[in-house]
Amino acid sequence: MKEALFLQYLEFEKRYSPHTLTAYRSDLIHFLTYLSQNYGLSSAADIRASHIRSWVILLVTEGLSPRSVQRKLSVLKTYFRFLLKRSYISANPMLKVTTPKAGKRLPVSLAATDVSKMLDRMDFPEADFETLRDRVVLELLYATGMRRSELLGLTWDNVDLSQCRLKILGKGGKERLAPFGEKIRSRLVEYKTACQQQFPEAGRLVVLDDKGKSPNPKWLYNKVKFYLSGVTTIEQRSPHVLRHSFATHLSDNGADLNAIKELLGHASLAATQIYMHNSIEKLKRVYEKAHPKAKTEDPPINP
């Protein structure tokens, strides 16, 4: 089915992140295993739209949301375009498959007060390496809007302490610069010294686990979830929530949408506009609460 070649293409040509590669591999293997077990297919050229629709029905009956099905079909779209481009198939079966519609989901973010509360709990006069590291992780995610994979790949070579900015390697190998404040600069200096004292033989990675090694994505997810659980009850408590919070708070405070796009490393403005929607909803609530003409009934006229 050429799945190995496809995954190599995503990793080395498209330069997808390890997290995205893992998700693509899992979805594709699930699909191909389904075809093999139910239709005995072993060649991509034999796959038809009817086979894909049958798989979609299975996903829906298993209780997957339309958004989850959309994501899995997105993997297949990329897969079949790859096969067609390299002449492994003569027609793209995905062209005859309708993707289920999903309602627009607004990004979940924290209140700025919750972020401050979380960091205040970690403000100790003599912090050890682990506490300094954890605070740097949380502050960088929130102050720069970095993705989890971007933070795990960040090296000291790309931290410019004199100019207070990071060089971030984003999706598709695209680089962007992210500024940070003086307080974070001081925190990074203190943390870097702690790293050198605790693990003098460690490499150039900024984020190290408790043994001085490169952490895996699950480690970072659990670390952030632990601290977020202390200040919020929202269901989603992942590193991406801090990225959403970064963008939402910038938008709420009047930042230019194009500037937010560049800071997030989005390829198009469309991906950034959802944060503007959050700000508009906030303004609507303020209007409905404060403006007399927003009331359902006009105020009485004094005779």
C-alpha positions as protocol buffer text, in pm:
chain_id: "A"
residue {
  index: 1
  type: MET
  ca { x: 0 y: 0 z: 0 }
}
residue {
  index: 2
  type: LYS
  ca { x: 311 y: 225 z: -2 }
}
residue {
  index: 3
  type: GLU
  ca { x: 238 y: 347 z: 352 }
}
residue {
  index: 4
  type: ALA
  ca { x: 606 y: 338 z: 449 }
}
residue {
  index: 5
  type: LEU
  ca { x: 700 y: 559 z: 152 }
}
residue {
  index: 6
  type: PHE
  ca { x: 414 y: 794 z: 235 }
}
residue {
  index: 7
  type: LEU
  ca { x: 526 y: 834 z: 597 }
}
residue {
  index: 8
  type: GLN
  ca { x: 885 y: 892 z: 484 }
}
residue {
  index: 9
  type: TYR
  ca { x: 755 y: 1162 z: 251 }
}
residue {
  index: 10
  type: LEU
  ca { x: 574 y: 1333 z: 539 }
}
residue {
  index: 11
  type: GLU
  ca { x: 878 y: 1313 z: 765 }
}
residue {
  index: 12
  type: PHE
  ca { x: 1160 y: 1412 z: 529 }
}
residue {
  index: 13
  type: GLU
  ca { x: 994 y: 1617 z: 253 }
}
residue {
  index: 14
  type: LYS
  ca { x: 698 y: 1776 z: 431 }
}
residue {
  index: 15
  type: ARG
  ca { x: 886 y: 1776 z: 764 }
}
residue {
  index: 16
  type: TYR
  ca { x: 582 y: 1697 z: 975 }
}
residue {
  index: 17
  type: SER
  ca { x: 632 y: 1697 z: 1352 }
}
residue {
  index: 18
  type: PRO
  ca { x: 674 y: 1363 z: 1537 }
}
residue {
  index: 19
  type: HIS
  ca { x: 335 y: 1416 z: 1701 }
}
residue {
  index: 20
  type: THR
  ca { x: 161 y: 1464 z: 1364 }
}
residue {
  index: 21
  type: LEU
  ca { x: 346 y: 1167 z: 1214 }
}
residue {
  index: 22
  type: THR
  ca { x: 229 y: 945 z: 1499 }
}
residue {
  index: 23
  type: ALA
  ca { x: -133 y: 1051 z: 1443 }
}
residue {
  index: 24
  type: TYR
  ca { x: -110 y: 1003 z: 1064 }
}
residue {
  index: 25
  type: ARG
  ca { x: 51 y: 660 z: 1103 }
}
residue {
  index: 26
  type: SER
  ca { x: -216 y: 544 z: 1349 }
}
residue {
  index: 27
  type: ASP
  ca { x: -509 y: 660 z: 1131 }
}
residue {
  index: 28
  type: LEU
  ca { x: -361 y: 518 z: 811 }
}
residue {
  index: 29
  type: ILE
  ca { x: -280 y: 179 z: 963 }
}
residue {
  index: 30
  type: HIS
  ca { x: -632 y: 158 z: 1104 }
}
residue {
  index: 31
  type: PHE
  ca { x: -776 y: 226 z: 759 }
}
residue {
  index: 32
  type: LEU
  ca { x: -549 y: -18 z: 573 }
}
residue {
  index: 33
  type: THR
  ca { x: -605 y: -290 z: 834 }
}
residue {
  index: 34
  type: TYR
  ca { x: -980 y: -246 z: 791 }
}
residue {
  index: 35
  type: LEU
  ca { x: -948 y: -288 z: 413 }
}
residue {
  index: 36
  type: SER
  ca { x: -734 y: -598 z: 451 }
}
residue {
  index: 37
  type: GLN
  ca { x: -958 y: -769 z: 705 }
}
residue {
  index: 38
  type: ASN
  ca { x: -1292 y: -682 z: 544 }
}
residue {
  index: 39
  type: TYR
  ca { x: -1215 y: -673 z: 170 }
}
residue {
  index: 40
  type: GLY
  ca { x: -886 y: -858 z: 138 }
}
residue {
  index: 41
  type: LEU
  ca { x: -725 y: -557 z: -34 }
}
residue {
  index: 42
  type: SER
  ca { x: -347 y: -540 z: -53 }
}
residue {
  index: 43
  type: SER
  ca { x: -297 y: -286 z: -333 }
}
residue {
  index: 44
  type: ALA
  ca { x: -376 y: 86 z: -319 }
}
residue {
  index: 45
  type: ALA
  ca { x: -487 y: 72 z: -683 }
}
residue {
  index: 46
  type: ASP
  ca { x: -783 y: -147 z: -578 }
}
residue {
  index: 47
  type: ILE
  ca { x: -922 y: 98 z: -322 }
}
residue {
  index: 48
  type: ARG
  ca { x: -1253 y: 253 z: -423 }
}
residue {
  index: 49
  type: ALA
  ca { x: -1469 y: 530 z: -279 }
}
residue {
  index: 50
  type: SER
  ca { x: -1715 y: 269 z: -155 }
}
residue {
  index: 51
  type: HIS
  ca { x: -1443 y: 115 z: 63 }
}
residue {
  index: 52
  type: ILE
  ca { x: -1369 y: 454 z: 220 }
}
residue {
  index: 53
  type: ARG
  ca { x: -1738 y: 525 z: 281 }
}
residue {
  index: 54
  type: SER
  ca { x: -1770 y: 187 z: 452 }
}
residue {
  index: 55
  type: TRP
  ca { x: -1482 y: 278 z: 683 }
}
residue {
  index: 56
  type: VAL
  ca { x: -1644 y: 614 z: 761 }
}
residue {
  index: 57
  type: ILE
  ca { x: -1967 y: 435 z: 857 }
}
residue {
  index: 58
  type: LEU
  ca { x: -1766 y: 215 z: 1093 }
}
residue {
  index: 59
  type: LEU
  ca { x: -1607 y: 521 z: 1256 }
}
residue {
  index: 60
  type: VAL
  ca { x: -1945 y: 687 z: 1305 }
}
residue {
  index: 61
  type: THR
  ca { x: -2103 y: 372 z: 1453 }
}
residue {
  index: 62
  type: GLU
  ca { x: -1808 y: 352 z: 1694 }
}
residue {
  index: 63
  type: GLY
  ca { x: -1908 y: 694 z: 1824 }
}
residue {
  index: 64
  type: LEU
  ca { x: -1644 y: 918 z: 1668 }
}
residue {
  index: 65
  type: SER
  ca { x: -1742 y: 1282 z: 1635 }
}
residue {
  index: 66
  type: PRO
  ca { x: -1770 y: 1445 z: 1291 }
}
residue {
  index: 67
  type: ARG
  ca { x: -1455 y: 1643 z: 1372 }
}
residue {
  index: 68
  type: SER
  ca { x: -1256 y: 1324 z: 1446 }
}
residue {
  index: 69
  type: VAL
  ca { x: -1381 y: 1165 z: 1123 }
}
residue {
  index: 70
  type: GLN
  ca { x: -1279 y: 1482 z: 937 }
}
residue {
  index: 71
  type: ARG
  ca { x: -928 y: 1453 z: 1074 }
}
residue {
  index: 72
  type: LYS
  ca { x: -896 y: 1090 z: 968 }
}
residue {
  index: 73
  type: LEU
  ca { x: -1026 y: 1166 z: 619 }
}
residue {
  index: 74
  type: SER
  ca { x: -776 y: 1450 z: 594 }
}
residue {
  index: 75
  type: VAL
  ca { x: -503 y: 1189 z: 636 }
}
residue {
  index: 76
  type: LEU
  ca { x: -650 y: 988 z: 349 }
}
residue {
  index: 77
  type: LYS
  ca { x: -670 y: 1296 z: 126 }
}
residue {
  index: 78
  type: THR
  ca { x: -299 y: 1355 z: 173 }
}
residue {
  index: 79
  type: TYR
  ca { x: -224 y: 984 z: 126 }
}
residue {
  index: 80
  type: PHE
  ca { x: -413 y: 948 z: -203 }
}
residue {
  index: 81
  type: ARG
  ca { x: -272 y: 1273 z: -341 }
}
residue {
  index: 82
  type: PHE
  ca { x: 73 y: 1134 z: -271 }
}
residue {
  index: 83
  type: LEU
  ca { x: -9 y: 805 z: -450 }
}
residue {
  index: 84
  type: LEU
  ca { x: -159 y: 984 z: -749 }
}
residue {
  index: 85
  type: LYS
  ca { x: 132 y: 1225 z: -784 }
}
residue {
  index: 86
  type: ARG
  ca { x: 374 y: 933 z: -797 }
}
residue {
  index: 87
  type: SER
  ca { x: 153 y: 731 z: -1035 }
}
residue {
  index: 88
  type: TYR
  ca { x: 88 y: 449 z: -789 }
}
residue {
  index: 89
  type: ILE
  ca { x: -283 y: 496 z: -862 }
}
residue {
  index: 90
  type: SER
  ca { x: -462 y: 629 z: -1170 }
}
residue {
  index: 91
  type: ALA
  ca { x: -757 y: 796 z: -994 }
}
residue {
  index: 92
  type: ASN
  ca { x: -816 y: 951 z: -653 }
}
residue {
  index: 93
  type: PRO
  ca { x: -1108 y: 773 z: -476 }
}
residue {
  index: 94
  type: MET
  ca { x: -1134 y: 1054 z: -219 }
}
residue {
  index: 95
  type: LEU
  ca { x: -1287 y: 1280 z: -486 }
}
residue {
  index: 96
  type: LYS
  ca { x: -1610 y: 1082 z: -454 }
}
residue {
  index: 97
  type: VAL
  ca { x: -1619 y: 1083 z: -73 }
}
residue {
  index: 98
  type: THR
  ca { x: -1812 y: 1352 z: 114 }
}
residue {
  index: 99
  type: THR
  ca { x: -1657 y: 1469 z: 438 }
}
residue {
  index: 100
  type: PRO
  ca { x: -1906 y: 1501 z: 727 }
}
residue {
  index: 101
  type: LYS
  ca { x: -1961 y: 1856 z: 846 }
}
residue {
  index: 102
  type: ALA
  ca { x: -1864 y: 1958 z: 1196 }
}
residue {
  index: 103
  type: GLY
  ca { x: -1964 y: 2265 z: 1387 }
}
residue {
  index: 104
  type: LYS
  ca { x: -1701 y: 2532 z: 1445 }
}
residue {
  index: 105
  type: ARG
  ca { x: -1522 y: 2472 z: 1774 }
}
residue {
  index: 106
  type: LEU
  ca { x: -1380 y: 2777 z: 1944 }
}
residue {
  index: 107
  type: PRO
  ca { x: -1037 y: 2739 z: 2106 }
}
residue {
  index: 108
  type: VAL
  ca { x: -1037 y: 2686 z: 2482 }
}
residue {
  index: 109
  type: SER
  ca { x: -830 y: 2937 z: 2677 }
}
residue {
  index: 110
  type: LEU
  ca { x: -755 y: 3035 z: 3034 }
}
residue {
  index: 111
  type: ALA
  ca { x: -841 y: 3363 z: 3198 }
}
residue {
  index: 112
  type: ALA
  ca { x: -534 y: 3584 z: 3241 }
}
residue {
  index: 113
  type: THR
  ca { x: -594 y: 3577 z: 3617 }
}
residue {
  index: 114
  type: ASP
  ca { x: -571 y: 3196 z: 3616 }
}
residue {
  index: 115
  type: VAL
  ca { x: -234 y: 3211 z: 3438 }
}
residue {
  index: 116
  type: SER
  ca { x: -104 y: 3458 z: 3696 }
}
residue {
  index: 117
  type: LYS
  ca { x: -238 y: 3245 z: 3980 }
}
residue {
  index: 118
  type: MET
  ca { x: -64 y: 2935 z: 3840 }
}
residue {
  index: 119
  type: LEU
  ca { x: 274 y: 3111 z: 3811 }
}
residue {
  index: 120
  type: ASP
  ca { x: 242 y: 3278 z: 4152 }
}
residue {
  index: 121
  type: ARG
  ca { x: 218 y: 2934 z: 4312 }
}
residue {
  index: 122
  type: MET
  ca { x: 564 y: 2854 z: 4171 }
}
residue {
  index: 123
  type: ASP
  ca { x: 731 y: 3177 z: 4283 }
}
residue {
  index: 124
  type: PHE
  ca { x: 982 y: 3055 z: 4543 }
}
residue {
  index: 125
  type: PRO
  ca { x: 1286 y: 3257 z: 4656 }
}
residue {
  index: 126
  type: GLU
  ca { x: 1523 y: 2958 z: 4620 }
}
residue {
  index: 127
  type: ALA
  ca { x: 1382 y: 2729 z: 4356 }
}
residue {
  index: 128
  type: ASP
  ca { x: 1549 y: 2400 z: 4259 }
}
residue {
  index: 129
  type: PHE
  ca { x: 1619 y: 2286 z: 3903 }
}
residue {
  index: 130
  type: GLU
  ca { x: 1284 y: 2111 z: 3857 }
}
residue {
  index: 131
  type: THR
  ca { x: 1081 y: 2411 z: 3973 }
}
residue {
  index: 132
  type: LEU
  ca { x: 1281 y: 2652 z: 3757 }
}
residue {
  index: 133
  type: ARG
  ca { x: 1240 y: 2420 z: 3459 }
}
residue {
  index: 134
  type: ASP
  ca { x: 866 y: 2380 z: 3508 }
}
residue {
  index: 135
  type: ARG
  ca { x: 815 y: 2754 z: 3537 }
}
residue {
  index: 136
  type: VAL
  ca { x: 1023 y: 2821 z: 3223 }
}
residue {
  index: 137
  type: VAL
  ca { x: 813 y: 2562 z: 3037 }
}
residue {
  index: 138
  type: LEU
  ca { x: 485 y: 2728 z: 3136 }
}
residue {
  index: 139
  type: GLU
  ca { x: 608 y: 3083 z: 3080 }
}
residue {
  index: 140
  type: LEU
  ca { x: 751 y: 3011 z: 2735 }
}
residue {
  index: 141
  type: LEU
  ca { x: 436 y: 2833 z: 2620 }
}
residue {
  index: 142
  type: TYR
  ca { x: 217 y: 3122 z: 2734 }
}
residue {
  index: 143
  type: ALA
  ca { x: 450 y: 3413 z: 2651 }
}
residue {
  index: 144
  type: THR
  ca { x: 536 y: 3300 z: 2297 }
}
residue {
  index: 145
  type: GLY
  ca { x: 247 y: 3075 z: 2188 }
}
residue {
  index: 146
  type: MET
  ca { x: 488 y: 2794 z: 2101 }
}
residue {
  index: 147
  type: ARG
  ca { x: 363 y: 2450 z: 2010 }
}
residue {
  index: 148
  type: ARG
  ca { x: 462 y: 2156 z: 2227 }
}
residue {
  index: 149
  type: SER
  ca { x: 692 y: 2012 z: 1959 }
}
residue {
  index: 150
  type: GLU
  ca { x: 854 y: 2353 z: 1907 }
}
residue {
  index: 151
  type: LEU
  ca { x: 939 y: 2387 z: 2275 }
}
residue {
  index: 152
  type: LEU
  ca { x: 1078 y: 2034 z: 2297 }
}
residue {
  index: 153
  type: GLY
  ca { x: 1303 y: 2107 z: 1998 }
}
residue {
  index: 154
  type: LEU
  ca { x: 1421 y: 2448 z: 2124 }
}
residue {
  index: 155
  type: THR
  ca { x: 1798 y: 2476 z: 2180 }
}
residue {
  index: 156
  type: TRP
  ca { x: 2001 y: 2738 z: 2365 }
}
residue {
  index: 157
  type: ASP
  ca { x: 2156 y: 2834 z: 2031 }
}
residue {
  index: 158
  type: ASN
  ca { x: 1815 y: 2972 z: 1933 }
}
residue {
  index: 159
  type: VAL
  ca { x: 1764 y: 3168 z: 2254 }
}
residue {
  index: 160
  type: ASP
  ca { x: 1892 y: 3524 z: 2215 }
}
residue {
  index: 161
  type: LEU
  ca { x: 1908 y: 3653 z: 2572 }
}
residue {
  index: 162
  type: SER
  ca { x: 2054 y: 3990 z: 2472 }
}
residue {
  index: 163
  type: GLN
  ca { x: 1770 y: 4066 z: 2227 }
}
residue {
  index: 164
  type: CYS
  ca { x: 1501 y: 3884 z: 2429 }
}
residue {
  index: 165
  type: ARG
  ca { x: 1379 y: 3669 z: 2142 }
}
residue {
  index: 166
  type: LEU
  ca { x: 1362 y: 3306 z: 2032 }
}
residue {
  index: 167
  type: LYS
  ca { x: 1415 y: 3154 z: 1691 }
}
residue {
  index: 168
  type: ILE
  ca { x: 1145 y: 2889 z: 1662 }
}
residue {
  index: 169
  type: LEU
  ca { x: 1150 y: 2606 z: 1409 }
}
residue {
  index: 170
  type: GLY
  ca { x: 784 y: 2550 z: 1324 }
}
residue {
  index: 171
  type: LYS
  ca { x: 580 y: 2327 z: 1098 }
}
residue {
  index: 172
  type: GLY
  ca { x: 731 y: 2249 z: 760 }
}
residue {
  index: 173
  type: GLY
  ca { x: 1072 y: 2368 z: 878 }
}
residue {
  index: 174
  type: LYS
  ca { x: 959 y: 2733 z: 878 }
}
residue {
  index: 175
  type: GLU
  ca { x: 1144 y: 2964 z: 1116 }
}
residue {
  index: 176
  type: ARG
  ca { x: 995 y: 3258 z: 1304 }
}
residue {
  index: 177
  type: LEU
  ca { x: 1111 y: 3497 z: 1575 }
}
residue {
  index: 178
  type: ALA
  ca { x: 922 y: 3528 z: 1903 }
}
residue {
  index: 179
  type: PRO
  ca { x: 994 y: 3808 z: 2150 }
}
residue {
  index: 180
  type: PHE
  ca { x: 976 y: 3769 z: 2527 }
}
residue {
  index: 181
  type: GLY
  ca { x: 994 y: 4008 z: 2821 }
}
residue {
  index: 182
  type: GLU
  ca { x: 1269 y: 4105 z: 3060 }
}
residue {
  index: 183
  type: LYS
  ca { x: 1125 y: 3898 z: 3345 }
}
residue {
  index: 184
  type: ILE
  ca { x: 1141 y: 3584 z: 3133 }
}
residue {
  index: 185
  type: ARG
  ca { x: 1495 y: 3673 z: 3026 }
}
residue {
  index: 186
  type: SER
  ca { x: 1601 y: 3681 z: 3393 }
}
residue {
  index: 187
  type: ARG
  ca { x: 1423 y: 3351 z: 3452 }
}
residue {
  index: 188
  type: LEU
  ca { x: 1599 y: 3191 z: 3154 }
}
residue {
  index: 189
  type: VAL
  ca { x: 1940 y: 3311 z: 3276 }
}
residue {
  index: 190
  type: GLU
  ca { x: 1874 y: 3161 z: 3618 }
}
residue {
  index: 191
  type: TYR
  ca { x: 1746 y: 2836 z: 3466 }
}
residue {
  index: 192
  type: LYS
  ca { x: 2038 y: 2804 z: 3225 }
}
residue {
  index: 193
  type: THR
  ca { x: 2281 y: 2831 z: 3516 }
}
residue {
  index: 194
  type: ALA
  ca { x: 2085 y: 2563 z: 3703 }
}
residue {
  index: 195
  type: CYS
  ca { x: 2098 y: 2336 z: 3396 }
}
residue {
  index: 196
  type: GLN
  ca { x: 2476 y: 2372 z: 3366 }
}
residue {
  index: 197
  type: GLN
  ca { x: 2526 y: 2296 z: 3736 }
}
residue {
  index: 198
  type: GLN
  ca { x: 2283 y: 2003 z: 3748 }
}
residue {
  index: 199
  type: PHE
  ca { x: 2376 y: 1844 z: 3414 }
}
residue {
  index: 200
  type: PRO
  ca { x: 2716 y: 1974 z: 3293 }
}
residue {
  index: 201
  type: GLU
  ca { x: 2728 y: 1709 z: 3020 }
}
residue {
  index: 202
  type: ALA
  ca { x: 2378 y: 1778 z: 2886 }
}
residue {
  index: 203
  type: GLY
  ca { x: 2332 y: 1885 z: 2526 }
}
residue {
  index: 204
  type: ARG
  ca { x: 2192 y: 2211 z: 2391 }
}
residue {
  index: 205
  type: LEU
  ca { x: 1821 y: 2144 z: 2450 }
}
residue {
  index: 206
  type: VAL
  ca { x: 1647 y: 2402 z: 2668 }
}
residue {
  index: 207
  type: VAL
  ca { x: 1392 y: 2164 z: 2821 }
}
residue {
  index: 208
  type: LEU
  ca { x: 1536 y: 1863 z: 3003 }
}
residue {
  index: 209
  type: ASP
  ca { x: 1362 y: 1600 z: 3211 }
}
residue {
  index: 210
  type: ASP
  ca { x: 1460 y: 1520 z: 3570 }
}
residue {
  index: 211
  type: LYS
  ca { x: 1749 y: 1303 z: 3444 }
}
residue {
  index: 212
  type: GLY
  ca { x: 1885 y: 1566 z: 3207 }
}
residue {
  index: 213
  type: LYS
  ca { x: 1755 y: 1389 z: 2898 }
}
residue {
  index: 214
  type: SER
  ca { x: 1529 y: 1499 z: 2613 }
}
residue {
  index: 215
  type: PRO
  ca { x: 1166 y: 1469 z: 2732 }
}
residue {
  index: 216
  type: ASN
  ca { x: 900 y: 1301 z: 2522 }
}
residue {
  index: 217
  type: PRO
  ca { x: 576 y: 1480 z: 2424 }
}
residue {
  index: 218
  type: LYS
  ca { x: 368 y: 1286 z: 2680 }
}
residue {
  index: 219
  type: TRP
  ca { x: 598 y: 1403 z: 2960 }
}
residue {
  index: 220
  type: LEU
  ca { x: 539 y: 1767 z: 2865 }
}
residue {
  index: 221
  type: TYR
  ca { x: 164 y: 1713 z: 2828 }
}
residue {
  index: 222
  type: ASN
  ca { x: 138 y: 1563 z: 3179 }
}
residue {
  index: 223
  type: LYS
  ca { x: 358 y: 1836 z: 3324 }
}
residue {
  index: 224
  type: VAL
  ca { x: 136 y: 2114 z: 3190 }
}
residue {
  index: 225
  type: LYS
  ca { x: -184 y: 1929 z: 3281 }
}
residue {
  index: 226
  type: PHE
  ca { x: -66 y: 1898 z: 3641 }
}
residue {
  index: 227
  type: TYR
  ca { x: -19 y: 2272 z: 3683 }
}
residue {
  index: 228
  type: LEU
  ca { x: -333 y: 2371 z: 3492 }
}
residue {
  index: 229
  type: SER
  ca { x: -538 y: 2136 z: 3710 }
}
residue {
  index: 230
  type: GLY
  ca { x: -449 y: 2354 z: 4007 }
}
residue {
  index: 231
  type: VAL
  ca { x: -616 y: 2665 z: 3867 }
}
residue {
  index: 232
  type: THR
  ca { x: -892 y: 2556 z: 3628 }
}
residue {
  index: 233
  type: THR
  ca { x: -1162 y: 2294 z: 3584 }
}
residue {
  index: 234
  type: ILE
  ca { x: -1179 y: 2311 z: 3203 }
}
residue {
  index: 235
  type: GLU
  ca { x: -1171 y: 1968 z: 3043 }
}
residue {
  index: 236
  type: GLN
  ca { x: -883 y: 2041 z: 2806 }
}
residue {
  index: 237
  type: ARG
  ca { x: -563 y: 2108 z: 3003 }
}
residue {
  index: 238
  type: SER
  ca { x: -291 y: 2060 z: 2744 }
}
residue {
  index: 239
  type: PRO
  ca { x: 7 y: 2272 z: 2631 }
}
residue {
  index: 240
  type: HIS
  ca { x: -209 y: 2388 z: 2339 }
}
residue {
  index: 241
  type: VAL
  ca { x: -443 y: 2562 z: 2586 }
}
residue {
  index: 242
  type: LEU
  ca { x: -157 y: 2797 z: 2675 }
}
residue {
  index: 243
  type: ARG
  ca { x: -102 y: 2864 z: 2303 }
}
residue {
  index: 244
  type: HIS
  ca { x: -474 y: 2940 z: 2266 }
}
residue {
  index: 245
  type: SER
  ca { x: -457 y: 3164 z: 2574 }
}
residue {
  index: 246
  type: PHE
  ca { x: -159 y: 3352 z: 2429 }
}
residue {
  index: 247
  type: ALA
  ca { x: -346 y: 3429 z: 2106 }
}
residue {
  index: 248
  type: THR
  ca { x: -682 y: 3501 z: 2271 }
}
residue {
  index: 249
  type: HIS
  ca { x: -536 y: 3745 z: 2522 }
}
residue {
  index: 250
  type: LEU
  ca { x: -345 y: 3927 z: 2247 }
}
residue {
  index: 251
  type: SER
  ca { x: -665 y: 3956 z: 2043 }
}
residue {
  index: 252
  type: ASP
  ca { x: -870 y: 4068 z: 2345 }
}
residue {
  index: 253
  type: ASN
  ca { x: -622 y: 4348 z: 2406 }
}
residue {
  index: 254
  type: GLY
  ca { x: -634 y: 4478 z: 2049 }
}
residue {
  index: 255
  type: ALA
  ca { x: -331 y: 4316 z: 1887 }
}
residue {
  index: 256
  type: ASP
  ca { x: -326 y: 4321 z: 1507 }
}
residue {
  index: 257
  type: LEU
  ca { x: -447 y: 3993 z: 1359 }
}
residue {
  index: 258
  type: ASN
  ca { x: -157 y: 3973 z: 1114 }
}
residue {
  index: 259
  type: ALA
  ca { x: 88 y: 4014 z: 1401 }
}
residue {
  index: 260
  type: ILE
  ca { x: -81 y: 3729 z: 1592 }
}
residue {
  index: 261
  type: LYS
  ca { x: -61 y: 3516 z: 1276 }
}
residue {
  index: 262
  type: GLU
  ca { x: 315 y: 3571 z: 1251 }
}
residue {
  index: 263
  type: LEU
  ca { x: 371 y: 3504 z: 1620 }
}
residue {
  index: 264
  type: LEU
  ca { x: 176 y: 3177 z: 1602 }
}
residue {
  index: 265
  type: GLY
  ca { x: 348 y: 3068 z: 1281 }
}
residue {
  index: 266
  type: HIS
  ca { x: 20 y: 3016 z: 1095 }
}
residue {
  index: 267
  type: ALA
  ca { x: 45 y: 2966 z: 720 }
}
residue {
  index: 268
  type: SER
  ca { x: -275 y: 3162 z: 650 }
}
residue {
  index: 269
  type: LEU
  ca { x: -481 y: 3430 z: 821 }
}
residue {
  index: 270
  type: ALA
  ca { x: -787 y: 3205 z: 817 }
}
residue {
  index: 271
  type: ALA
  ca { x: -639 y: 2989 z: 1093 }
}
residue {
  index: 272
  type: THR
  ca { x: -586 y: 3296 z: 1312 }
}
residue {
  index: 273
  type: GLN
  ca { x: -929 y: 3454 z: 1264 }
}
residue {
  index: 274
  type: ILE
  ca { x: -1093 y: 3218 z: 1513 }
}
residue {
  index: 275
  type: TYR
  ca { x: -927 y: 3414 z: 1794 }
}
residue {
  index: 276
  type: MET
  ca { x: -1090 y: 3732 z: 1667 }
}
residue {
  index: 277
  type: HIS
  ca { x: -1424 y: 3550 z: 1698 }
}
residue {
  index: 278
  type: ASN
  ca { x: -1353 y: 3497 z: 2068 }
}
residue {
  index: 279
  type: SER
  ca { x: -1288 y: 3869 z: 2111 }
}
residue {
  index: 280
  type: ILE
  ca { x: -1606 y: 3962 z: 1924 }
}
residue {
  index: 281
  type: GLU
  ca { x: -1811 y: 3730 z: 2145 }
}
residue {
  index: 282
  type: LYS
  ca { x: -1660 y: 3900 z: 2450 }
}
residue {
  index: 283
  type: LEU
  ca { x: -1749 y: 4244 z: 2313 }
}
residue {
  index: 284
  type: LYS
  ca { x: -2106 y: 4127 z: 2244 }
}
residue {
  index: 285
  type: ARG
  ca { x: -2146 y: 4018 z: 2604 }
}
residue {
  index: 286
  type: VAL
  ca { x: -2021 y: 4357 z: 2726 }
}
residue {
  index: 287
  type: TYR
  ca { x: -2259 y: 4534 z: 2488 }
}
residue {
  index: 288
  type: GLU
  ca { x: -2559 y: 4325 z: 2590 }
}
residue {
  index: 289
  type: LYS
  ca { x: -2487 y: 4388 z: 2955 }
}
residue {
  index: 290
  type: ALA
  ca { x: -2416 y: 4761 z: 2936 }
}
residue {
  index: 291
  type: HIS
  ca { x: -2597 y: 4920 z: 2642 }
}
residue {
  index: 292
  type: PRO
  ca { x: -2965 y: 5019 z: 2695 }
}
residue {
  index: 293
  type: LYS
  ca { x: -3059 y: 4935 z: 2335 }
}
residue {
  index: 294
  type: ALA
  ca { x: -2932 y: 4579 z: 2381 }
}
residue {
  index: 295
  type: LYS
  ca { x: -3217 y: 4504 z: 2622 }
}
residue {
  index: 296
  type: THR
  ca { x: -3514 y: 4301 z: 2503 }
}
residue {
  index: 297
  type: GLU
  ca { x: -3747 y: 4581 z: 2603 }
}
residue {
  index: 298
  type: ASP
  ca { x: -3699 y: 4953 z: 2561 }
}
residue {
  index: 299
  type: PRO
  ca { x: -3669 y: 5148 z: 2887 }
}
residue {
  index: 300
  type: PRO
  ca { x: -3988 y: 5330 z: 2988 }
}
residue {
  index: 301
  type: ILE
  ca { x: -4025 y: 5687 z: 2868 }
}
residue {
  index: 302
  type: ASN
  ca { x: -4080 y: 5938 z: 3147 }
}
residue {
  index: 303
  type: PRO
  ca { x: -4397 y: 6144 z: 3088 }
}
